[in-house]
Amino acid sequence: MQNELQTNTMMTNHHYTLDQIKQIAPSVFTTTKAAHLTDKYVQTPTSRVVEDLMNLGWQVTKAQEVKSRKYKGFQKHVVVFRHPDIMIKGKDGDDAFPQILLTNSHDGKAAFNFRVGIFRLVCSNGLVISDADFNNVSIRHINYTFETLQTKIQEVIAKLPGLVKKINLFKSTKLSENQMVEFATKASALRTKQRVNIMDLLNADRTQDQGNDLWVVFNRVQEKLLGGSYKAGKRKARSVKNFQKDIQINEQLFELAESYL
């Protein structure tokens, strides 16, 4: 059975309230502009966008901010959303949920940026899409309105059937042993220049990830690479904690996977 986009399927995963988000990433709620910014800078708190997305039915499943002393309270942060009624149904329980990743900062260096991601239920693993059909969408603070947000989100939703087709194309693409080793080797170079045990990246930890199609190979390598489940040189690698690095590696991995289609 191929993947298909379904609606009216409730999630059981935890989602965060505004109060909980404030505890995790206070910069999301900053309402004042940084001292170095001029009066021309328009301050729109990320919390306003979060509330507007919640009003559109999207729930927050993750929030994080970078550590910063110089711009504490104004630093870059990410908020991840999932909609409880939108799911990509896969065979054998390998279901996935489209995600929206909102990044922003209040130091005058960023606009509201929206990326599309995928959350795989079987492994609680988050992927970030890097594809011509899912280019990052930005809204400048000065141009932000609920209507603008609504339009951008509707554009994303309209493209989700294309995401299902892309996943199915990944699943129908078979890799040879040499191609799998090559893919994992190129993927490891995105994180480290040290020698990596490639089989650490390619071994499957669950039934749903067994096989040689591009989708499962991509997911196996992505999970190990970001989670640090491999040795780099003589040491076990650490998981990626910085969300900016996480997004960067995810997008590069997706581009690498697409090169095998």
Secondary structure as the mmCIF struct_conf table of DSSP 4:
data_model
#
loop_
_struct_conf.conf_type_id
_struct_conf.id
_struct_conf.beg_label_comp_id
_struct_conf.beg_label_asym_id
_struct_conf.beg_label_seq_id
_struct_conf.end_label_comp_id
_struct_conf.end_label_asym_id
_struct_conf.end_label_seq_id
STRN STRN1 GLU A 4 THR A 7
BEND BEND1 ASN A 8 ASN A 8
BEND BEND2 ASN A 13 ASN A 13
STRN STRN2 TYR A 16 TYR A 16
HELX_RH_AL_P HELX_RH_AL_P1 LEU A 18 ILE A 24
HELX_RH_3T_P HELX_RH_3T_P1 PRO A 26 PHE A 29
BEND BEND3 THR A 32 THR A 32
HELX_LH_PP_P HELX_LH_PP_P1 LYS A 33 ALA A 34
TURN_TY1_P TURN_TY1_P1 ALA A 35 HIS A 36
BEND BEND4 LEU A 37 LEU A 37
TURN_TY1_P TURN_TY1_P2 ASP A 39 LYS A 40
HELX_RH_AL_P HELX_RH_AL_P2 THR A 46 ASN A 55
TURN_TY1_P TURN_TY1_P3 LEU A 56 GLY A 57
STRN STRN3 GLN A 59 GLU A 65
BEND BEND5 ARG A 69 ARG A 69
TURN_TY1_P TURN_TY1_P4 LYS A 70 PHE A 74
BEND BEND6 GLN A 75 GLN A 75
STRN STRN4 HIS A 77 ARG A 82
TURN_TY1_P TURN_TY1_P5 PRO A 84 ASP A 85
STRN STRN5 ILE A 86 LYS A 89
HELX_RH_3T_P HELX_RH_3T_P2 LYS A 91 GLY A 93
STRN STRN6 ALA A 96 ASN A 104
BEND BEND7 HIS A 106 LYS A 109
STRN STRN7 PHE A 112 ARG A 120
TURN_TY1_P TURN_TY1_P6 LEU A 121 SER A 124
STRN STRN8 ASN A 125 VAL A 128
HELX_RH_3T_P HELX_RH_3T_P3 ALA A 132 PHE A 134
STRN STRN9 VAL A 137 ILE A 139
HELX_RH_3T_P HELX_RH_3T_P4 HIS A 141 ASN A 143
HELX_RH_AL_P HELX_RH_AL_P3 PHE A 146 SER A 172
STRN STRN10 LYS A 174 LYS A 174
HELX_RH_AL_P HELX_RH_AL_P4 GLU A 177 SER A 188
TURN_TY1_P TURN_TY1_P7 ALA A 189 ARG A 191
BEND BEND8 LYS A 193 GLN A 194
STRN STRN11 VAL A 196 VAL A 196
HELX_RH_AL_P HELX_RH_AL_P5 ILE A 198 LEU A 202
BEND BEND9 ASP A 205 ARG A 206
HELX_RH_3T_P HELX_RH_3T_P5 THR A 207 ASP A 209
BEND BEND10 GLY A 211 ASN A 212
STRN STRN12 ASP A 213 ASP A 213
HELX_RH_AL_P HELX_RH_AL_P6 LEU A 214 GLY A 227
TURN_TY1_P TURN_TY1_P8 GLY A 228 GLY A 228
BEND BEND11 TYR A 230 TYR A 230
STRN STRN13 LYS A 231 ALA A 232
TURN_TY1_P TURN_TY1_P9 GLY A 233 LYS A 234
STRN STRN14 ARG A 235 LYS A 236
HELX_LH_PP_P HELX_LH_PP_P2 ALA A 237 VAL A 240
HELX_RH_AL_P HELX_RH_AL_P7 PHE A 243 GLU A 258
TURN_TY1_P TURN_TY1_P10 SER A 259 TYR A 260
#
